[in-house]
């Protein structure tokens, strides 16, 4: 059994006991969160495709931890003007452990 879920604006293909890394989700470590934006649900009985979401389906996950991604450097320059700007950014991420998929 697997599902395609919209988590924080990203789409993930998840099944039970998977570990995924998504954009920052509010909550403490060890807290359980539910996602009801299930776009596709595949079971032994068949596949359900939502329009846009499957009714009554949800995915339950546990927050394993929070971390930051690698640094992304943004450098801007204009020739012959002496204009140079260097910025950096680290995206906050959350690690999730999928507990169950409810059809």
LODOMI-171439 format. One record per residue: residue number from 1; residue in three letters; x, y, z of N, C-alpha, C in turn. Coordinates in pm, 1 decimal, padded with zeros to 6 digits. Atoms other than C-alpha are relative to their C-alpha. Layout:
# LODOMI-171439
+-----+-----+----------+----------+----------+----------+----------+----------+----------+----------+----------+
:   i :  aa :     n.xx :     n.yy :     n.zz :    ca.xx :    ca.yy :    ca.zz :     c.xx :     c.yy :     c.zz :
+-----+-----+----------+----------+----------+----------+----------+----------+----------+----------+----------+
: NUM : Ala :        X :        Y :        Z :        X :        Y :        Z :        X :        Y :        Z :
...
+-----+-----+----------+----------+----------+----------+----------+----------+----------+----------+----------+
***
This chain:
# LODOMI-171439
+-----+-----+----------+----------+----------+----------+----------+----------+----------+----------+----------+
:   i :  aa :     n.xx :     n.yy :     n.zz :    ca.xx :    ca.yy :    ca.zz :     c.xx :     c.yy :     c.zz :
+-----+-----+----------+----------+----------+----------+----------+----------+----------+----------+----------+
:   1 : Unk :  00084.2 : -00116.7 :  00000.0 :  00000.0 :  00000.0 :  00000.0 :  00089.5 :  00124.2 :  00000.0 :
:   2 : Unk : -00073.2 : -00125.7 :  00002.1 :  00130.8 :  00345.4 : -00088.7 : -00096.0 :  00112.5 : -00034.0 :
:   3 : Unk :  00082.7 : -00117.4 :  00026.7 : -00000.7 :  00697.9 : -00128.1 :  00090.7 :  00112.4 : -00049.5 :
:   4 : Unk : -00067.8 : -00122.8 :  00039.5 :  00097.7 :  01024.1 : -00293.2 : -00066.7 :  00112.1 :  00078.1 :
:   5 : Unk :  00051.3 : -00096.5 : -00096.5 :  00061.1 :  01302.8 : -00037.7 :  00063.0 :  00136.7 : -00025.0 :
:   6 : Unk : -00049.4 : -00136.9 :  00006.4 :  00093.7 :  01681.1 : -00048.1 :  00036.5 :  00043.0 :  00141.9 :
:   7 : Unk : -00049.1 : -00040.5 : -00131.4 :  00310.5 :  01783.0 :  00249.9 :  00077.7 :  00129.7 : -00017.0 :
:   8 : Unk : -00065.6 : -00131.8 :  00002.2 :  00401.7 :  02151.5 :  00287.3 :  00032.6 :  00044.9 : -00141.9 :
:   9 : Unk : -00018.9 : -00044.3 :  00137.1 :  00363.3 :  02215.9 : -00085.6 :  00082.5 : -00092.8 : -00086.7 :
:  10 : Unk : -00075.4 :  00097.5 :  00077.4 :  00567.6 :  01913.9 : -00195.6 : -00078.9 : -00129.5 : -00005.5 :
:  11 : Unk :  00068.7 :  00127.8 :  00014.9 :  00438.8 :  01579.7 : -00323.3 :  00098.7 : -00113.3 :  00025.2 :
:  12 : Unk : -00084.3 :  00112.8 : -00035.8 :  00578.5 :  01257.8 : -00178.1 : -00075.5 : -00130.1 : -00024.1 :
:  13 : Unk :  00054.4 :  00136.0 :  00007.7 :  00520.4 :  00889.3 : -00255.0 :  00043.5 : -00069.1 :  00127.6 :
:  14 : Unk : -00031.4 :  00055.3 : -00131.2 :  00498.2 :  00729.2 :  00089.3 : -00067.8 : -00134.8 :  00018.5 :
:  15 : Unk :  00060.3 :  00124.1 : -00046.2 :  00432.1 :  00387.6 :  00234.9 :  00035.5 : -00012.8 :  00147.8 :
:  16 : Unk : -00020.1 :  00015.2 : -00143.4 :  00435.6 :  00257.9 :  00591.8 :  00148.1 : -00015.3 :  00032.5 :
:  17 : Unk : -00137.1 :  00003.9 : -00052.9 :  00764.9 :  00301.4 :  00785.3 :  00102.4 :  00070.9 : -00089.2 :
:  18 : Unk : -00092.5 : -00081.2 :  00078.8 :  00916.0 :  00535.9 :  00522.6 :  00046.9 :  00120.3 :  00082.3 :
:  19 : Unk : -00051.5 : -00122.2 : -00060.1 :  01133.3 :  00827.9 :  00633.8 :  00020.0 :  00101.5 : -00111.2 :
:  20 : Unk : -00010.6 : -00104.1 :  00101.5 :  01103.3 :  01151.7 :  00436.0 :  00047.4 :  00129.6 :  00064.5 :
:  21 : Unk : -00045.3 : -00130.8 : -00045.4 :  01250.0 :  01500.3 :  00462.9 : -00080.2 :  00103.9 : -00077.3 :
:  22 : Unk :  00086.3 : -00100.6 :  00061.8 :  01005.2 :  01786.1 :  00396.6 :  00035.9 :  00137.9 :  00054.4 :
:  23 : Unk : -00018.3 : -00134.1 : -00052.9 :  01000.5 :  02162.8 :  00445.5 : -00051.9 :  00005.4 :  00143.0 :
:  24 : Unk :  00027.4 : -00008.7 : -00143.0 :  00965.2 :  02275.8 :  00808.6 : -00149.6 : -00010.7 :  00029.9 :
:  25 : Unk :  00136.4 :  00021.4 : -00047.3 :  00647.1 :  02153.6 :  00979.0 : -00002.5 :  00034.2 :  00147.9 :
:  26 : Unk :  00010.7 : -00040.0 : -00139.0 :  00534.1 :  02303.6 :  01308.7 : -00029.2 : -00120.4 :  00087.7 :
:  27 : Unk :  00021.9 :  00107.8 : -00095.5 :  00552.9 :  02065.4 :  01603.2 :  00129.2 : -00040.2 :  00066.5 :
:  28 : Unk : -00116.2 :  00045.8 : -00074.8 :  00784.9 :  01915.2 :  01860.2 :  00043.1 : -00137.3 : -00048.7 :
:  29 : Unk : -00048.4 :  00132.6 :  00034.6 :  00999.6 :  01608.6 :  01810.3 : -00080.5 : -00104.8 :  00075.6 :
:  30 : Unk :  00081.3 :  00104.9 : -00059.0 :  00797.1 :  01293.7 :  01875.3 : -00149.2 :  00022.5 : -00014.4 :
:  31 : Unk :  00142.1 : -00029.0 :  00017.3 :  00464.7 :  01463.4 :  01797.3 : -00052.2 : -00067.9 : -00126.8 :
:  32 : Unk :  00062.9 :  00060.4 :  00117.2 :  00222.1 :  01298.4 :  01556.0 : -00075.0 :  00106.6 : -00077.9 :
:  33 : Unk :  00071.0 : -00091.6 :  00088.9 :  00086.9 :  01489.2 :  01257.2 : -00077.5 : -00081.9 : -00102.8 :
:  34 : Unk :  00083.3 :  00066.7 :  00101.0 : -00184.5 :  01397.6 :  01007.5 : -00005.1 :  00085.9 : -00124.5 :
:  35 : Unk :  00009.4 : -00067.1 :  00129.3 : -00193.5 :  01486.0 :  00639.2 : -00120.6 : -00057.4 : -00072.3 :
:  36 : Unk :  00122.2 :  00047.1 :  00066.3 : -00531.3 :  01468.5 :  00465.2 : -00002.1 :  00033.5 : -00148.7 :
:  37 : Unk : -00007.5 : -00031.8 :  00142.7 : -00420.6 :  01593.3 :  00122.0 :  00061.9 : -00117.8 : -00075.2 :
:  38 : Unk : -00044.8 :  00120.9 :  00068.6 : -00388.0 :  01245.3 : -00029.2 : -00050.2 :  00006.7 : -00143.7 :
:  39 : Unk :  00036.7 : -00013.9 :  00140.6 : -00383.8 :  01266.6 : -00409.2 : -00024.5 : -00134.0 : -00067.6 :
:  40 : Unk :  00015.5 :  00132.5 :  00058.0 : -00353.7 :  00896.3 : -00490.3 :  00018.9 : -00101.4 :  00111.2 :
:  41 : Unk : -00008.1 :  00105.0 : -00101.0 : -00409.7 :  00586.4 : -00280.8 : -00005.6 : -00134.2 : -00070.3 :
:  42 : Unk : -00006.5 :  00130.3 :  00063.6 : -00305.3 :  00240.9 : -00396.5 : -00001.6 : -00107.3 :  00108.1 :
:  43 : Unk :  00013.1 :  00109.6 : -00095.2 : -00417.6 : -00065.7 : -00200.3 : -00006.5 : -00130.8 : -00077.2 :
:  44 : Unk :  00013.0 :  00129.8 :  00065.2 : -00458.9 : -00436.0 : -00267.8 : -00128.3 : -00006.8 : -00084.5 :
:  45 : Unk :  00128.1 :  00000.4 :  00071.1 : -00816.3 : -00366.8 : -00384.2 :  00003.4 :  00079.7 : -00129.4 :
:  46 : Unk : -00008.1 : -00082.3 :  00120.7 : -00713.8 : -00110.0 : -00643.4 :  00059.4 :  00135.9 :  00031.2 :
:  47 : Unk : -00056.8 : -00133.6 : -00012.0 : -00607.3 :  00248.1 : -00698.0 : -00110.4 :  00103.2 : -00005.1 :
:  48 : Unk :  00095.7 : -00111.0 : -00001.8 : -00807.1 :  00558.6 : -00609.7 :  00075.7 :  00127.8 : -00032.4 :
:  49 : Unk : -00059.6 : -00126.6 :  00037.7 : -00724.4 :  00888.8 : -00774.3 : -00096.0 :  00110.1 :  00041.6 :
:  50 : Unk :  00083.7 : -00108.1 : -00049.7 : -00853.0 :  01206.0 : -00610.1 : -00024.1 :  00107.2 : -00102.3 :
:  51 : Unk :  00031.8 : -00112.4 :  00087.6 : -01012.3 :  01505.3 : -00771.5 : -00027.3 :  00123.6 :  00085.4 :
:  52 : Unk : -00144.0 :  00023.2 :  00003.1 : -00803.5 :  01675.9 : -00632.4 :  00049.6 : -00095.3 :  00109.4 :
:  53 : Unk : -00045.7 :  00086.7 : -00109.1 : -00789.5 :  01469.3 : -00309.1 : -00096.2 : -00116.6 :  00020.0 :
:  54 : Unk :  00081.1 :  00117.7 : -00028.5 : -00916.7 :  01124.9 : -00205.4 : -00076.2 :  00025.2 :  00129.8 :
:  55 : Unk :  00083.0 : -00024.5 : -00117.7 : -01208.6 :  01156.4 :  00039.4 :  00024.1 : -00106.2 :  00106.4 :
:  56 : Unk : -00013.4 :  00091.5 : -00112.7 : -01153.8 :  01003.7 :  00382.8 :  00137.8 : -00060.5 :  00017.6 :
:  57 : Unk : -00134.8 :  00056.6 : -00011.2 : -00788.4 :  00913.4 :  00322.8 :  00090.1 :  00097.7 :  00074.9 :
:  58 : Unk : -00096.1 : -00084.1 : -00069.7 : -00513.7 :  01040.3 :  00550.6 :  00125.2 : -00080.6 :  00031.6 :
:  59 : Unk : -00128.5 :  00060.8 : -00032.2 : -00151.8 :  00971.8 :  00637.9 :  00043.8 :  00054.8 :  00135.2 :
:  60 : Unk : -00046.7 : -00038.4 : -00132.4 : -00021.4 :  00975.7 :  00994.7 :  00151.0 : -00017.9 :  00006.5 :
:  61 : Unk : -00145.9 :  00004.1 : -00008.2 :  00344.5 :  01054.8 :  01063.3 :  00046.2 :  00053.6 :  00135.2 :
:  62 : Unk : -00062.6 : -00049.0 : -00122.6 :  00575.5 :  01121.1 :  01357.4 :  00118.9 :  00087.3 : -00037.7 :
:  63 : Unk : -00112.8 : -00088.8 :  00024.9 :  00821.6 :  01410.2 :  01364.5 :  00123.0 : -00058.1 :  00068.5 :
:  64 : Unk : -00123.5 :  00058.0 : -00053.5 :  01170.0 :  01261.5 :  01406.6 :  00094.3 :  00110.7 :  00046.1 :
:  65 : Unk : -00089.0 : -00109.6 : -00037.4 :  01365.3 :  01588.3 :  01411.5 : -00004.6 :  00114.6 : -00098.3 :
:  66 : Unk : -00010.5 : -00118.6 :  00084.0 :  01433.0 :  01931.7 :  01269.4 :  00147.6 :  00024.0 : -00030.4 :
:  67 : Unk : -00137.7 : -00030.7 :  00037.4 :  01746.1 :  02036.6 :  01082.2 : -00001.3 :  00107.0 : -00108.1 :
:  68 : Unk : -00013.1 : -00096.7 :  00108.4 :  01877.6 :  02280.9 :  00821.9 :  00073.6 : -00065.3 : -00115.8 :
:  69 : Unk : -00061.8 :  00051.7 :  00121.0 :  01977.2 :  02204.7 :  00463.9 :  00136.5 :  00066.6 : -00021.3 :
:  70 : Unk : -00128.0 : -00061.1 :  00033.3 :  02312.1 :  02289.4 :  00305.0 : -00019.9 :  00146.0 : -00040.7 :
:  71 : Unk :  00005.9 : -00141.5 :  00032.3 :  02391.5 :  02656.3 :  00244.6 : -00008.6 :  00020.0 : -00151.1 :
:  72 : Unk :  00013.6 : -00040.5 :  00140.0 :  02277.5 :  02802.0 : -00085.9 :  00051.2 :  00142.7 : -00009.3 :
:  73 : Unk : -00055.9 : -00132.9 :  00016.5 :  02485.5 :  03101.2 : -00196.6 : -00064.8 :  00071.1 : -00117.9 :
:  74 : Unk :  00057.5 : -00084.3 :  00104.3 :  02328.2 :  03383.5 : -00396.6 :  00095.0 :  00117.4 : -00018.4 :
:  75 : Unk : -00096.9 : -00105.8 :  00027.2 :  02578.6 :  03617.7 : -00562.4 : -00049.7 :  00082.2 : -00117.1 :
:  76 : Unk :  00043.5 : -00090.7 :  00106.4 :  02474.8 :  03922.6 : -00764.2 :  00113.2 :  00096.3 : -00032.7 :
:  77 : Unk : -00106.6 : -00089.8 :  00042.6 :  02709.5 :  04137.5 : -00968.9 : -00042.9 :  00073.3 : -00125.7 :
:  78 : Unk :  00020.2 : -00076.4 :  00122.1 :  02684.7 :  04415.9 : -01225.8 :  00137.3 :  00044.9 : -00049.4 :
:  79 : Unk : -00132.0 : -00029.4 :  00054.9 :  02980.9 :  04460.3 : -01454.9 :  00029.1 :  00150.1 :  00001.5 :
:  80 : Unk : -00056.0 : -00135.5 :  00010.3 :  03190.7 :  04776.9 : -01436.2 : -00068.1 :  00101.8 :  00090.4 :
:  81 : Unk :  00069.6 : -00094.3 : -00087.9 :  02972.3 :  04928.8 : -01162.3 :  00047.1 : -00010.2 :  00144.9 :
:  82 : Unk : -00044.8 :  00018.2 : -00137.4 :  03139.3 :  04795.2 : -00848.9 : -00109.0 : -00054.2 :  00091.2 :
:  83 : Unk :  00113.7 :  00052.0 : -00076.9 :  02813.3 :  04632.2 : -00740.4 :  00015.6 : -00150.2 :  00018.3 :
:  84 : Unk : -00007.8 :  00142.2 : -00032.7 :  02852.7 :  04297.7 : -00565.2 : -00075.9 : -00024.6 :  00130.2 :
:  85 : Unk :  00076.0 :  00036.6 : -00118.5 :  02612.8 :  04136.7 : -00316.1 :  00005.1 : -00151.4 :  00014.7 :
:  86 : Unk : -00005.6 :  00143.2 : -00027.4 :  02658.2 :  03795.5 : -00154.5 : -00093.3 : -00030.2 :  00116.2 :
:  87 : Unk :  00094.2 :  00042.6 : -00102.6 :  02377.0 :  03632.2 :  00040.1 :  00003.2 : -00151.1 :  00012.0 :
:  88 : Unk :  00009.2 :  00144.0 : -00021.5 :  02330.5 :  03286.4 :  00188.1 : -00134.4 : -00035.1 :  00059.7 :
:  89 : Unk :  00130.0 :  00044.2 : -00049.6 :  02030.0 :  03079.4 :  00282.7 :  00007.8 : -00147.9 :  00034.7 :
:  90 : Unk :  00009.1 :  00140.6 : -00038.9 :  01970.6 :  02753.6 :  00471.0 : -00147.2 : -00030.5 :  00023.5 :
:  91 : Unk :  00141.8 :  00035.4 : -00008.4 :  01627.7 :  02593.9 :  00424.8 : -00025.3 : -00086.8 :  00123.3 :
:  92 : Unk :  00033.9 :  00085.7 : -00114.8 :  01472.0 :  02458.0 :  00748.2 : -00078.6 : -00122.7 : -00046.7 :
:  93 : Unk :  00060.2 :  00125.6 :  00041.0 :  01370.3 :  02091.5 :  00711.4 : -00050.7 : -00078.1 :  00121.7 :
:  94 : Unk :  00052.0 :  00088.8 : -00102.8 :  01174.4 :  01833.2 :  00911.2 :  00007.4 : -00142.7 : -00051.3 :
:  95 : Unk : -00005.0 :  00142.7 :  00033.4 :  01233.9 :  01456.7 :  00909.8 : -00124.3 : -00066.8 :  00057.5 :
:  96 : Unk :  00124.8 :  00064.0 : -00039.9 :  00913.4 :  01251.5 :  00921.9 :  00009.9 : -00150.9 : -00016.1 :
:  97 : Unk :  00010.3 :  00145.9 :  00007.2 :  00853.6 :  00881.2 :  00992.2 : -00148.3 : -00032.0 : -00022.0 :
:  98 : Unk :  00139.1 :  00032.5 :  00032.5 :  00532.9 :  00752.1 :  00827.8 : -00045.3 : -00116.9 :  00084.9 :
:  99 : Unk :  00052.1 :  00104.4 : -00088.0 :  00326.3 :  00550.6 :  01075.4 : -00103.9 : -00087.9 : -00069.0 :
: 100 : Unk :  00105.3 :  00078.8 :  00063.8 :  00015.5 :  00450.1 :  00882.3 : -00069.4 :  00081.5 : -00108.0 :
: 101 : Unk :  00080.9 : -00059.3 :  00106.8 : -00199.2 :  00517.6 :  00579.5 : -00141.8 : -00051.7 :  00019.2 :
: 102 : Unk :  00139.4 :  00037.1 : -00023.9 : -00574.9 :  00520.8 :  00643.5 : -00079.9 :  00026.1 : -00125.8 :
: 103 : Unk :  00078.8 : -00014.5 :  00121.3 : -00803.1 :  00459.2 :  00347.5 : -00141.5 :  00045.5 :  00033.0 :
+-----+-----+----------+----------+----------+----------+----------+----------+----------+----------+----------+
***
